[in-house]
Amino acid sequence: MERRHLTPGQWDPLLIELVQGAGLARTVPADQALAATVGALDGTLTLGQVIAAVCALTDADVEETRARILPAVRELALTGMVTL
């Protein structure tokens, strides 16, 4: 599950949280790139393809984003919040 805390009228959320619905019910703060990446991991694309697509949509640098996102996704996979 994903929770977004928004101020009415503002484009960017103040806070994005990824919430584990089972297990330890962990809550992990996320930026927009991590939230978009996790949201797109439906098994049709590889993690690398998803990161590249998120970067293409947001004009973010692929290498910088990959370096920042991969450790977070690994941690989410280790704790069972995502399945790769």
N, C-alpha and C positions, 0 to 999 in steps of 0.2 A: 504494500500500500504506500501511497505517497501523500504527504500533507504539505500544503503550501499556505503560508501566512502572508496575506496581502493587505496593503493599505488601499482602500478604494481610490480608483483613479490612477494608481501607479502601475507602470508596466512590469517592473521586476518585483518578484516576491521578496519580502524581508527575510524569509527563512523557508527552506525546503527540507523536509525530513522524509527519509525512507523508513518505513515502519514494518517490522516483521510481524506478520499476523499470527504466527504460531511459535513454538519453541520458547525462546527466552523473551520474546516480544521486544526485541531491541529497537531502538530509535537511533538512526544515524543521520547527522546533518549532511546535506549534499548541496553542491552548486548546480547551476542549470545544466552544465555539460554532463555531470555524473547522473543526474536525474533523467536526462534525455537518453543517455546511453543505457541505463538500466531499463527504462521504459520500452526501449526498442529491442531488447534481447528476447526475442520470441522464438529463436531457433532457426530462423530463415537466413540470417546473415551471421558471419563470424564477428567476433568482438572487434577485430581490426576494421572490418567493413562498417560496422556501426559507428565506431569512433570517427572514421573518415567521413561518413555521411553527416554526423553531428557537426563536425568542423566545417564541412561544405555549407551547411545551412546557417552557421553562425559566424562564418569568416574567421574562425579561430585557427591558430597554427596547429597542424596535425601532430608534429613531434612533441611540442610542449604539452598539448592536451593528453596525448598518449602517456607521457611520462607522469602526468598528474593523476590520470584516471586508472591506469592499470593497477597500481597498488591498492586503490580503494575497491576496485572490482574483485581483486584477489581476496581481500579481507571479507567482502560480502559473500563470496563463494565459499570461503572456509567456514563461515558462520552459518551457512545454509540460507542466506537471504536471497541469493540468486543461484541459478543452476546454469552452467555453461555446457 
